[in-house]
Amino acid sequence: MRLLLVGAGRMGSAMLRGWLASSAHEIHVLRPRPKAWLSDFERDGLVLGYDEAAALSGLSFDAVILAVKPQLMPEVLDELVPHLASINMLLSVAAGLERPFYRKYFPHAGHVIRAMPNTPSAVGDGTIICMGSDDLSVRGQVHELLQAMGHVAWINDEAQMHGIIALSGSGPAYLFLLAHFMAEEAQRLGVPAEMTRELAARTIRGAGNLLLQGLPDPEELKRNVASPGGTTQAALDVLEAKPGLRETIASAMEACAKRSAELAKN
């Protein structure tokens, strides 16, 4: 495929490195800002880089992948669209912008796909939720383009994206906060400071790996850790008091989904 990647930040670079590993694409990159690491690929002839959209005049692409921040998207597209000849597929990984926004700029694109990656996607271990096509061949192409970032799944109703953002889109931030609190409190309890952050991170990663082994009920895994009258149960009694962690998480996710819906309207 002939690809145009617009943006070369953390998400864009994660995708690009996956494409280069497959050696199956002709890759063009429009970079809003110079990137030293990208220059190395250009020198080796692996990608064609452009500093300005005007340099793309008359070119057609099988897919244009947008990986710029949503607040920059109107400016970038205003500059880009007049110079493109035609495209078959538009794929955006920008948060908060729904598909009708892109249709205004690309009314003749065969497929407009919206993808929602989370931050672990930048290290190849994320979750990417897509919507915008029922065509199995198109979904296969999108999966191939995004799989370097992690697990790819599809939804059919864009309204579901607000809840997904509250779960997997913003979810890593909840866990980062939890890791911070756990490490801080462990230090207060006498654990050496140089150990606490790594222990918290490995605890969260290990628990996640257990959850992915057959997708067991989290409640069952919790019961496996907690013995009646034991140390874990003492902690859970505090976390599960009313109001407790459940109510806090529910309020946080509700606020996140509400804000996502507000941003989509704007």
C-alpha positions in Angstrom: 0.0 0.0 0.0 1.1 3.6 -0.6 0.7 5.3 2.8 0.8 8.9 4.0 1.4 9.3 7.7 0.6 12.8 9.0 2.3 13.3 12.3 5.3 11.5 13.7 4.8 11.7 17.5 4.6 8.7 19.8 1.6 7.1 18.2 2.7 7.9 14.7 6.2 6.5 15.4 4.8 3.3 16.9 2.8 2.6 13.7 5.7 3.6 11.4 8.1 1.2 13.1 5.6 -1.6 12.7 5.1 -0.8 9.0 8.9 -0.7 8.4 9.2 -4.2 10.0 6.8 -5.6 7.4 8.5 -4.0 4.4 5.2 -4.1 2.6 4.4 -0.4 2.1 5.6 2.7 0.3 5.6 5.1 3.2 5.4 8.9 3.0 5.5 11.1 6.1 4.3 14.6 6.6 5.8 15.9 9.8 4.5 19.0 11.5 7.9 19.4 13.2 11.4 17.9 12.3 12.1 14.6 13.9 15.8 13.5 14.2 14.9 9.8 14.4 12.8 10.0 11.3 15.7 11.6 9.4 17.7 8.4 9.9 14.9 6.4 8.1 14.9 8.9 5.3 18.6 8.7 4.8 18.3 4.9 4.5 15.5 5.3 1.9 12.9 3.6 4.0 10.5 6.6 4.1 9.9 9.7 2.1 9.6 12.7 4.4 8.0 16.1 3.7 8.0 19.3 5.7 5.1 21.0 3.9 1.9 19.7 2.4 2.5 21.5 -0.9 5.2 18.9 -1.6 2.5 16.2 -1.9 0.7 18.0 -4.8 -0.9 15.5 -7.2 -0.1 12.4 -5.2 -2.7 9.7 -4.5 -2.6 7.3 -1.5 -4.2 4.1 -0.6 -4.5 5.3 3.0 -3.9 8.5 4.8 -3.3 8.1 8.5 -3.8 11.1 10.7 -1.7 11.0 13.9 -1.7 14.7 15.1 -3.3 16.2 18.2 -7.0 16.9 17.8 -6.6 20.6 18.5 -4.2 20.8 15.6 -6.3 18.8 13.2 -8.3 21.6 11.5 -5.2 23.6 10.7 -3.3 20.5 9.4 -6.2 19.4 7.2 -6.8 22.9 5.8 -3.2 22.8 4.6 -3.2 19.2 3.5 -6.5 18.5 1.7 -6.0 20.9 -1.3 -2.8 19.1 -2.3 -4.0 15.5 -2.3 -5.3 14.0 -5.5 -7.4 11.1 -4.1 -7.4 8.6 -1.3 -9.2 5.4 -0.7 -9.1 5.2 3.1 -8.7 7.8 5.8 -7.7 6.5 9.2 -7.5 8.8 12.2 -6.0 8.0 15.7 -6.9 11.5 17.1 -9.0 11.5 20.2 -12.4 13.3 20.4 -13.1 13.9 16.7 -15.9 11.9 15.2 -16.2 10.7 11.6 -18.5 13.4 10.3 -15.7 15.9 11.1 -13.4 14.2 8.6 -16.1 13.7 6.0 -16.2 17.5 5.6 -12.6 17.4 4.4 -12.6 14.0 2.6 -16.1 13.7 1.1 -15.0 11.3 -1.6 -12.8 9.0 0.5 -14.0 5.4 0.2 -13.7 4.7 3.9 -13.3 6.9 6.9 -12.1 5.0 10.0 -11.8 6.3 13.5 -9.4 4.6 15.9 -9.0 5.2 19.6 -5.6 4.0 20.9 -4.5 4.4 24.5 -1.1 5.5 25.7 0.4 2.0 26.0 0.0 1.7 22.3 3.1 3.9 22.0 5.1 0.9 23.3 3.2 -1.8 21.4 1.1 -3.0 24.3 -2.1 -0.9 23.9 -5.7 -1.3 23.0 -7.0 0.3 19.8 -10.8 0.5 19.2 -11.9 1.1 15.6 -15.2 2.0 13.9 -16.2 3.0 10.4 -16.5 0.0 8.1 -18.2 -3.3 7.9 -16.0 -4.4 4.9 -13.9 -7.3 6.1 -11.1 -6.6 3.7 -10.9 -3.0 4.9 -11.0 -4.1 8.5 -8.1 -6.5 7.7 -6.1 -3.6 6.2 -6.7 -1.4 9.3 -5.8 -4.3 11.6 -2.5 -4.7 9.7 -1.8 -1.0 9.9 -2.5 -0.8 13.7 -1.4 -4.1 15.1 2.1 -2.8 15.9 0.4 -0.8 18.6 -1.4 -3.7 20.3 -4.8 -5.3 20.4 -7.3 -4.1 17.7 -11.1 -4.4 18.2 -14.1 -2.9 16.4 -17.4 -1.4 17.4 -20.3 -0.5 15.1 -21.9 2.5 17.1 -19.7 5.6 17.5 -21.8 6.5 20.6 -20.1 3.6 22.4 -16.8 5.4 22.0 -17.5 7.7 25.0 -17.7 4.7 27.3 -14.6 3.1 25.7 -12.6 6.3 26.3 -13.7 6.2 29.9 -12.5 2.6 30.2 -9.4 2.0 28.0 -8.7 5.4 26.6 -8.3 7.2 29.9 -7.9 4.0 32.0 -4.1 4.0 31.9 -4.1 7.4 33.8 -6.2 5.8 36.6 -3.6 3.1 37.0 -0.7 5.5 36.9 -2.4 7.4 39.7 -3.0 4.2 41.6 0.7 3.2 41.1 1.8 6.6 42.4 -0.4 6.3 45.5 0.7 2.7 46.2 4.4 3.6 45.8 4.1 6.7 48.0 2.3 4.8 50.8 4.8 1.9 50.6 7.6 4.3 51.1 5.8 5.7 54.2 5.5 2.2 55.5 9.3 1.7 55.2 9.9 0.2 51.8 13.1 1.7 50.2 12.2 4.5 47.9 14.2 3.1 45.0 12.0 -0.1 45.0 8.5 1.3 45.4 7.8 2.5 41.8 9.0 -0.6 40.2 7.2 -2.9 42.6 3.9 -0.9 42.0 4.4 -1.1 38.2 5.2 -4.8 38.2 2.2 -5.5 40.5 -0.1 -3.8 38.1 1.4 -5.5 35.0 1.3 -8.9 36.6 -2.3 -8.5 37.6 -3.2 -7.4 34.1 -1.5 -10.5 32.7 -3.5 -12.7 35.0 -6.7 -11.1 33.8 -5.8 -11.8 30.2 -5.3 -15.5 30.8 -8.7 -16.7 29.7 -10.4 -13.5 30.8 -11.5 -14.8 34.3 -14.0 -13.0 36.5 -12.0 -10.3 38.3 -14.0 -11.1 41.5 -12.8 -14.7 41.4 -9.1 -13.5 41.1 -9.7 -11.1 44.0 -11.0 -14.0 46.1 -8.0 -16.1 45.2 -5.7 -13.4 46.7 -7.8 -12.6 49.8 -8.0 -15.1 52.7 -10.7 -14.6 55.3 -9.2 -12.6 58.2 -5.9 -12.0 56.3 -4.0 -9.0 55.2 -5.5 -8.6 51.8 -9.0 -8.8 53.2 -8.2 -6.1 55.7 -7.3 -3.8 52.8 -10.3 -4.8 50.8 -12.6 -4.0 53.7 -11.4 -0.5 53.5 -11.6 -0.2 49.7 -15.1 -1.8 49.5 -16.7 0.3 52.3 -19.6 2.5 51.3 -18.9 4.9 49.7 -15.7 3.4 48.5 -13.5 2.7 45.5 -16.4 1.4 43.4 -18.3 4.7 43.7 -15.2 6.8 43.1 -14.4 4.9 39.9 -18.0 5.1 38.7 -18.0 8.9 39.3 -14.6 9.3 37.5 -15.7 7.2 34.4 -19.0 9.0 34.2 -17.2 12.4 34.2 -14.8 11.2 31.6 -17.6 9.9 29.3 -19.6 13.1 29.7 -16.6 15.2 28.8 -15.9 13.1 25.8 -19.4 13.7 24.5 -19.1 17.4 25.1 -15.9 17.6 23.1 -17.4 15.6 20.3 -20.2 18.2 20.0 -17.7 21.0 19.8 
